[in-house]
Amino acid sequence: MIDEILGSKVKLKILRFFFDFPLVKRNVREIAKECKIGLGVAANTLRDLKNAGIVVEEKTGKEINYSLNMNSKFYEPVKKIFEIEKEELGNLPFFYKNLISDIVTSTKRLADACFLFGSLVTGTFTSKSDVDLFFVSSKEEKIREACLKIEKRYETKLQVIIIKKNEIKKFKKSSLFKTIKKESLLLFDNNNIKEMIG
């Protein structure tokens, strides 16, 4: 039963949208556009979420709109999960939460650590802001390929800085190091890199 609600990235994207905007009602096309997913995938996923009882559909003439089912037994537990995510990511808009989720999913096996820094962390971002990422990894080319795909999908520029683990000591002397140490959000750490950075 819980797989029907949280069993895929697409389900998480759609639920993240609804929990960010709990009172909205949207049709399949609007949801697909907001979540940057295909129309068919959106329709199938909404059907699964409806069958699980976390989403309801409402017909208005020929149009079918979907919204959260606040009476579902899963509503409060799933809401709590997204509240925890909101605490971790701050008040980032929905669009950036999905983008960051895709970055983590696409790069976690390729890097020792990833930090988000810059305007998204300081709260000074605009719709034209780059997404600033700092990776510690020996697989630079693969990370850049993954980030390029995400850039195309979200039509957003990713500013990517990558160093190898053995370059951390040298990196500590840079001005960027001070920024990352002071104003960054750790997205993942597979190898105690945060401890090494200090």
N, C-alpha and C positions, 0 to 999 in steps of 0.2 A: 504493500500500500504506500509506504513512504517513497519507494522508487518512482511511483506515478507522480509524485510531487517534486522531488528533488533529484531525480535520476539522470539528469543531463544538463549540459551547459545551456541549452536553449530554454529549458524549463526555468533554470535559475535566472536567465536574462528576463524572461517574461514576468516571473514573480518579482524580481527586483523592480521592474517598471511599475507593477501594480502596488507594491509596498511603498514605493517612493511617491506614488500618486493614488492613494487608497480609495478616493471617491470618484475616480474617472471611469467612464465607460467608453470603450474603444472597439472598433471593428477590426477584423483580421488584417486588413491592409495597413491601417494606422499602427497596429502593434508590430507588424513585420518591419515597417519603416523605422519606428522608434528603436527597435531592438537590433536593427541591422541584420535581419535574417530573411530567408526566402519565404514567399507567401505560402507555399505548400507545407513547409516545415512549421510555420506559425499556426496554420490551420490544424495540423495533426497534433501539435503540442497543446493547443488550447482545448482540443477535444479530450486529450488525456487529463488535463488539469480540471476540466469540467467533470469528467467521470470520477475523478478523485474527490470532487466536492469542494475544492479550494477556490474555484472560479465558477461563476454563473453566467448564463447567456440570457439575453433579453432581446426579443424581436420587436422591432418598431417598423411596421410596414414590411418592406423587403430586406431591411438592414438588420443584421444580428450584431449586437454589441456585447462585449464581455467586461466583467468587473469582478472584484474580489468578493468572495462569499464570507462575510464577516461572522456568519453563524456556523461556519465549518468548525469541526473539532480540531482541525489542523491550523486554523487561523492564528491563534495566539502563539503556539510553539514556533511556527514559521516566521511570524512577525518578530519574535524574539531573536531569531537568527539574523534577520536583516537589521535589527536594532544594534546588534553586536558589530555587524559589518559597518554600520554608520558611525559607531564610536571609533572604529579603527581608521576609517577613511575620512572622517570629518564630514563636512557638509558639501562634499563634491556632488555636482549634478549627476543625474542618472547616466547620461551619456558617458561620462568619465569613469563611473564605477564599472560599467561593462567593458570599456576599453582597458582599464587596469586589470580586470579579471582575465581578459584575453591575453594580455601581456604576461601575466603570471603563468597561465596555463601553457602558453607557447614557449616560454623560456626557462621554466623552473628546472627542467632536466638538463639544460645547457649551461647553466651558470651556478657559481657558488653562492652568489647573492645579487639582489637587485634593490636599489633605492630609488624612490621617486623624490625629486627635489624641484625647486623653482616655484613658479607662480601657483601651481596647483596645491602646493603645500603651504605657501605663505598666504593664500587666499586672495591673491592679486590677479588671478587669471581672467582672461576675456575669451570670447568665442574664437579669437584668432591666436590664442596662446599655443606655443609648442608644449609637448609633454616631455619633460626633462627626466632622463633615466640614466642611472649609473650602475653598471654591471661589473662584477668581478668574475672573470671567466677566461678560459683558454680557448673557447670556441667562438671567437669573434665573428667569423663569417656566417655561421649558422644563426647567431643571435641577430645579426643585421638582416639576414633573409627573413627571419620570423617577424622582425619589427617592420620591415618593408611591406609585408602582407597585411599587417594590422593597419599601417598608414593608409594603404589603398582602401581597405574595408571601411575605415572610419573617416577617411578624407581629412586626416589630422596629422600634422608633422610631429614625428618623434625625434627628439634630440638625444642621441644615444652616445654615451661615453663608456668605453670598455677598457678595463685594465686586467692584467693577469695577477694572480694571487701573489706571486713573487715580486710584484711592482708596488705593493701596498706601502712599504717603508719609504720608497722614493715619492710616492703620491702624497704622503702625509705632509710634505713640504710645500704643496701647492695651495693656492688661495681657494680652489674648488673644494679641497678637502675640508677647509673650515666651514664652508657653506653646507656641505653634506653632513658634517658632524653636528652642526647647529640646527639646520632646517631641512630635514629629510624625513621621509616615511619609509621604513623598511618593508618591502613587499614580500621578500622571502630571504632566508638565510640557511643554506644547506650545509655550511661548513664553518660555523662560528666566526664569520667575517666581521660582524659587528664588534665582537670582542677585540679582534685584531686592529680594527680602525680606532677603537677606543671611545 
